[in-house]
Amino acid sequence: MSVFIFLDPQISFLLPHPFDFEAYIDTERELWAFFPETTGKRVNFCQLGLTAHLYIEAPDCRQSLRADETYFLMPCGDGMLRPIRMRRERLLTLEEFRMTQLTSIRMMNHLSGAGRLMDEIHRQVMGPEILAAGSE
Protein backbone atom coordinates (compact mmCIF):
# COMPACT_ATOMS: atom_id res chain seq x y z
CA MET A 1 0.00 0.00 0.00
CA SER A 2 1.23 3.47 -0.83
CA VAL A 3 2.53 5.66 1.99
CA PHE A 4 0.21 8.37 0.63
CA ILE A 5 -3.00 6.40 1.27
CA PHE A 6 -4.20 6.47 4.87
CA LEU A 7 -6.45 3.37 4.70
CA ASP A 8 -6.25 0.22 2.60
CA PRO A 9 -8.31 0.90 -0.56
CA GLN A 10 -9.91 -2.54 -0.14
CA ILE A 11 -11.32 -1.71 3.32
CA SER A 12 -15.04 -1.37 3.92
CA PHE A 13 -17.16 -0.25 6.84
CA LEU A 14 -20.75 -1.25 7.58
CA LEU A 15 -23.02 1.78 7.57
CA PRO A 16 -25.50 1.97 10.46
CA HIS A 17 -28.93 0.52 9.91
CA PRO A 18 -31.13 1.92 8.41
CA PHE A 19 -28.94 3.79 5.94
CA ASP A 20 -31.02 4.70 2.88
CA PHE A 21 -28.67 4.48 -0.09
CA GLU A 22 -31.39 5.33 -2.61
CA ALA A 23 -32.11 8.64 -0.85
CA TYR A 24 -28.39 9.36 -0.64
CA ILE A 25 -27.71 8.62 -4.31
CA ASP A 26 -30.73 10.70 -5.35
CA THR A 27 -29.04 13.61 -3.59
CA GLU A 28 -25.70 12.81 -5.25
CA ARG A 29 -27.51 12.87 -8.59
CA GLU A 30 -28.06 16.59 -8.03
CA LEU A 31 -24.30 16.96 -8.48
CA TRP A 32 -24.59 14.98 -11.72
CA ALA A 33 -27.10 17.56 -12.91
CA PHE A 34 -24.85 20.46 -11.87
CA PHE A 35 -21.81 18.89 -13.54
CA PRO A 36 -22.82 16.98 -16.70
CA GLU A 37 -19.16 16.13 -17.34
CA THR A 38 -19.43 13.55 -14.56
CA THR A 39 -21.56 11.40 -16.91
CA GLY A 40 -23.34 9.58 -14.11
CA LYS A 41 -20.18 8.52 -12.26
CA ARG A 42 -19.76 8.92 -8.54
CA VAL A 43 -18.91 12.54 -7.82
CA ASN A 44 -17.49 14.52 -4.93
CA PHE A 45 -15.78 17.82 -4.35
CA CYS A 46 -13.23 19.01 -1.87
CA GLN A 47 -12.16 22.44 -0.69
CA LEU A 48 -8.38 22.80 -0.70
CA GLY A 49 -7.30 26.09 0.80
CA LEU A 50 -9.11 28.85 -1.06
CA THR A 51 -10.12 26.65 -4.00
CA ALA A 52 -12.33 23.64 -4.51
CA HIS A 53 -11.91 20.72 -6.90
CA LEU A 54 -14.51 18.54 -8.55
CA TYR A 55 -13.68 14.81 -8.47
CA ILE A 56 -15.24 11.99 -10.49
CA GLU A 57 -14.97 8.25 -10.11
CA ALA A 58 -11.94 6.71 -11.79
CA PRO A 59 -11.26 3.05 -12.58
CA ASP A 60 -9.55 1.41 -9.62
CA CYS A 61 -6.63 -0.11 -11.50
CA ARG A 62 -4.85 -0.96 -8.21
CA GLN A 63 -1.79 0.97 -9.30
CA SER A 64 -0.24 3.92 -7.51
CA LEU A 65 -2.36 7.02 -7.41
CA ARG A 66 -1.61 9.66 -9.99
CA ALA A 67 -1.07 13.23 -8.80
CA ASP A 68 -4.65 14.10 -9.78
CA GLU A 69 -6.27 11.13 -7.96
CA THR A 70 -7.35 10.33 -4.42
CA TYR A 71 -9.77 8.08 -2.57
CA PHE A 72 -12.97 9.32 -0.95
CA LEU A 73 -14.96 7.22 1.50
CA MET A 74 -18.37 6.94 -0.14
CA PRO A 75 -21.59 5.07 0.73
CA CYS A 76 -22.28 2.15 -1.58
CA GLY A 77 -25.49 0.34 -2.54
CA ASP A 78 -24.72 -2.67 -0.35
CA GLY A 79 -24.79 -0.60 2.86
CA MET A 80 -21.02 -0.29 3.08
CA LEU A 81 -18.77 2.76 3.19
CA ARG A 82 -15.81 2.18 0.86
CA PRO A 83 -12.90 4.10 -0.62
CA ILE A 84 -13.76 5.11 -4.18
CA ARG A 85 -10.86 6.08 -6.41
CA MET A 86 -11.53 9.49 -7.88
CA ARG A 87 -9.82 11.74 -10.40
CA ARG A 88 -9.71 15.50 -10.11
CA GLU A 89 -11.77 16.85 -12.99
CA ARG A 90 -11.43 20.61 -12.59
CA LEU A 91 -11.56 23.57 -10.27
CA LEU A 92 -14.94 24.89 -9.14
CA THR A 93 -15.91 28.51 -9.40
CA LEU A 94 -17.06 30.26 -6.25
CA GLU A 95 -20.63 30.21 -7.58
CA GLU A 96 -20.43 26.44 -8.25
CA PHE A 97 -18.92 25.80 -4.84
CA ARG A 98 -21.68 27.75 -3.11
CA MET A 99 -24.33 25.95 -5.17
CA THR A 100 -22.96 22.53 -4.15
CA GLN A 101 -23.00 23.35 -0.45
CA LEU A 102 -26.76 22.84 -0.15
CA THR A 103 -26.45 19.43 -1.80
CA SER A 104 -23.52 18.61 0.46
CA ILE A 105 -25.56 19.44 3.55
CA ARG A 106 -28.33 17.09 2.41
CA MET A 107 -25.76 14.36 1.73
CA MET A 108 -24.34 14.82 5.23
CA ASN A 109 -27.86 14.60 6.69
CA HIS A 110 -28.18 11.15 5.10
CA LEU A 111 -24.97 10.17 6.91
CA SER A 112 -25.93 11.76 10.24
CA GLY A 113 -26.32 8.37 11.90
CA ALA A 114 -22.74 7.41 10.98
CA GLY A 115 -21.00 9.69 13.51
CA ARG A 116 -19.65 6.82 15.60
CA LEU A 117 -18.42 5.06 12.48
CA MET A 118 -16.64 8.21 11.30
CA ASP A 119 -15.06 8.58 14.76
CA GLU A 120 -13.80 4.98 14.52
CA ILE A 121 -12.34 5.61 11.07
CA HIS A 122 -10.66 8.76 12.40
CA ARG A 123 -9.15 6.77 15.29
CA GLN A 124 -7.90 4.15 12.83
CA VAL A 125 -6.23 6.79 10.64
CA MET A 126 -4.70 8.72 13.54
CA GLY A 127 -3.45 5.66 15.42
CA PRO A 128 -3.33 5.09 19.18
CA GLU A 129 0.00 6.86 19.73
CA ILE A 130 -1.29 10.19 18.37
CA LEU A 131 -4.59 9.93 20.21
CA ALA A 132 -2.82 9.03 23.46
CA ALA A 133 -0.47 11.99 23.08
CA GLY A 134 -3.45 14.31 22.56
CA SER A 135 -5.07 13.25 25.82
CA GLU A 136 -2.03 14.00 27.99
Helices and strands as residue ranges (DSSP letters): E 13-14, H 21-34, G 36-38, E 43-48, E 51-57, E 69-75, E 80-91, H 94-110, G 112-114, H 115-126, H 128-134
